[in-house]
């Protein structure tokens, strides 16, 4: 009987485990969508993460006060911050689930316009509704003490802000993120620019409300053993379809700067023949 019981437990666990992991992924995605909405000023995406009665409680350790905001007011506040780029990132996850209730304890840091602002813990309470998991309440702590980013986190938020600068036609921020000898390689075979050459060529684009809008969807970063150089690759959602960017950064005076960036269109393998025919026609 004992042997049969031990054999049965793994079978039961295997049948339930996929559902548990799937729910954790769904719960994480709600948080990711909320932060994506904050980055892109997408009120519809942000609002979709909350139940109508959701509220946010912020604890400030400096004055021991709690600020209470309703979900719709939070969305309006973010949307009103036109010239502010908010980039909140999760550093750790602890998720507990019981039936249709979930609790998420998540360490975070938030950068404002490319500079670290503060860090703390977000405590999310969620409920599973007919249309998926929704946030019912967020309680967060915030502090400026002990907020140290890893090099990977620092590079990640700086690259996000660099892309945002192009999307909002912020010439100073975009080119200021590159070294003077920085190189930018575009999708056309003729497009290899030094930083200042790219600046001259793109003037007409930065005179618009948006030069170009590339939204990162994933990114891999590797710090070299010296600690003063790094390389990365990323997938981007662009008007050309999915693209891949890759590049090299150097740490100069404690600041990461882009020394090389290469943008390439990601052509699916199953249409490569049609792509080659098109190129030959050109």
Secondary structure as GFF3:
##gff-version 3
##sequence-region A 1 282
A	DSSP	alpha_helix	2	40	.	.	.	ID=ss1
A	DSSP	alpha_helix	43	47	.	.	.	ID=ss2
A	DSSP	beta_strand	50	60	.	.	.	ID=ss3
A	DSSP	beta_strand	65	70	.	.	.	ID=ss4
A	DSSP	alpha_helix	71	80	.	.	.	ID=ss5
A	DSSP	beta_strand	86	98	.	.	.	ID=ss6
A	DSSP	beta_strand	101	112	.	.	.	ID=ss7
A	DSSP	beta_strand	115	129	.	.	.	ID=ss8
A	DSSP	beta_strand	132	142	.	.	.	ID=ss9
A	DSSP	alpha_helix	151	167	.	.	.	ID=ss10
A	DSSP	alpha_helix	171	176	.	.	.	ID=ss11
A	DSSP	beta_strand	178	185	.	.	.	ID=ss12
A	DSSP	beta_strand	192	194	.	.	.	ID=ss13
A	DSSP	alpha_helix	195	201	.	.	.	ID=ss14
A	DSSP	alpha_helix	203	206	.	.	.	ID=ss15
A	DSSP	beta_strand	215	223	.	.	.	ID=ss16
A	DSSP	beta_strand	229	238	.	.	.	ID=ss17
A	DSSP	beta_strand	241	252	.	.	.	ID=ss18
A	DSSP	beta_strand	255	265	.	.	.	ID=ss19
A	DSSP	three_ten_helix	269	271	.	.	.	ID=ss20
A	DSSP	alpha_helix	272	281	.	.	.	ID=ss21
###
